[in-house]
Amino acid sequence: MKKLSVPQFYDEEMGVFLNGRQVMGRCPIPGCTSDKAYADECSLGHQFLPSELIDPVSCLSGRKPTLKEVKNWYFDLDHCIDMIKEYNVFLRRNTNTRKYQLETVEEFLKKPLVYVPRKYVENPEELSVKLPCHKMIDDEKKNSIVFEFENLEDRDEAKAILEKLDIHYTSGKTLVPFRLSGNVEWGVPFPECEELKDLTFWVWPESLWAPVSFTKAYLRQIGSEDEVSKWWDDDEAAVYQFIGEDNIYFYAIAQTGLFAGLQVPKGTKPDMEKMHMSHIIANRHLLYMNAKASSSSEIKPPMADELLKFYTKDQLRMHFMSLGLSSKSVGFKPQVFMEKEEQTGADMVLKEGNLITNVFNRLIRSCFYAIQNNYDGKIPEGEVASEIKDMAESTVLEYERYMYNHEFHRISYVLDDFIRAINKHWVNNVKLADSKGDMELRKQIVVDCFYACKVMAILVHPIAPEGCEMFRDYMNIGEELWNWDHILKPISFYVGNLAKHEFKVLEPRVDFFKKHECQTSKYH
């Protein structure tokens, strides 16, 4: 941690310092396509110093703010480049961290760069000798000459020289000191240190340790506060953090530096395998009607309570999981929020949810009604057909692989194939059994499909828990049903003698996975 005096935006008309979101401008990072930049970061997560923001405007007065020197505490994140590089290599070689996430991190691990447009430089060599120690990259095919420095101090000295020479420049991505404190009065108080007082924690470092605080608060609530290290500092614990791609800088870079600094004694080399770090899962943007939307932009996305007026939680989870945000930004297009003339065809938000509200729901009901009408409410004794067991095993292995690799959209395909295949097995064989009066085939279908429904329920449980819990309740099986170690076991493993086990009676037209009431009135 070090004390730095850094320029901060000040609104002369309003007489106040401005926080990061109260200043708008353009990102100074070359090639950045962000539509919005704040005091020290843009909407794509690029970090820069306030003095680098292009065309700043105060959101309070609408005027150009001034810069005033303010002392704050910073973390030496720029000194962690080598360690973070090593950790990124470790993640690439030994973990399932998403490739584009690792590549995004690497973009910030370059030496400090300054780009000078070629049109401002008559003699590159003449300019080069005026700058502190650096490497000049003069590619005639490029529009800018690049100056690479060993540290931020040399880069900032070069920037000051360029400004005196009235030469325009932009800075490249690199790690800059990570601000720990700020001047917002309503923030969490920062400890007084070296005569710096009345400071508060800056929002971003506070957000990094907030999950630890939440864990501690919950454990205190249940009388287990001493167990916080069991969740955050134990070799048997794993912490997964799902974030948007524009927050990779904070959670995969700043957090790595901070957490490593807390675990590794100063001057020692960190052991990457022994450090307790969060497993970061970064997603691309979910676009609303193909446009980037946020609460702070002109385009506002619908809030959760608005969506739940038209869609169930299960339908939304099934849809979001299928979108493939691991590899690309995808549009979210709920028809109920479209203009009437745009509402053509089926509502795609319902497509994946129909798999459970229609197909899976119908299959479970058919199984229960079959045993109630034909087998005194009991599952008949019998061995599950090998083709059904093989299909279940193959599905479980695919599901595990895609879950491990965070390819959640592929799980949608796996579930779709399995549920529809078993449903087809039921429909085709029931017709065949009825046409032949084959009661043995009828019994085999019930044995096969009840087993498959049990496997399906375990697979679907993380996505649509309420309907799956209802299935477990009607099966009259305890929480042990969700033990993944036994997912391929027969139903008798859970209930013992099938001939003696009682299932709950399923009344007519009872649904395990329900559609939203507005959809029921629409379709019926």
Secondary structure, 3 states (H helix, E strand, C coil): CEEEEEEEEEECCCCEECCHHHEEEECCCCCCCCCCECCCEECCCCECCHHHCEEEEECCCCCCCEEEEEEEEEECHHHHHHHHHHHHHHHHHHCCCCHHHHHHHHHCCCCCEEEEEHHHCCCHHHHHCCCCCEEEECCCCCCEEEEEECCHHHHHHHHHHHHHCCCCCEECCCCCCEECEECCCCCCECCCECCECCCEECHHHHHHHHHHHHHHHHHHHCCCHHHHHHHHCCCCCCCEEEEEHHHHHHHHHHHHHHHHHHHCCCCCCCCCCCCCCCEEEEECCEEECCECCCCCCCCCCCCHHHHCCCCCHHHHHHHHHHCCCCCCCEEECCHHHCCHHHCCCCCHHHCCHHHHHHHHHHHHHHHHHHHHHHCCCCCCCCCCCHHHHHHHHHHHHHHHHHHHCCCHHHHHHHHHHHHHHHHHHHHHHHHHHHHHCCHHHHHHHHHHHHHHHHHHHHHHCCCCHHHHHHHHHHHCCCHHHHCHHHCCCCCHHHHCCCCCCCCCCCCCCCCCCCCCHHHHHHHC
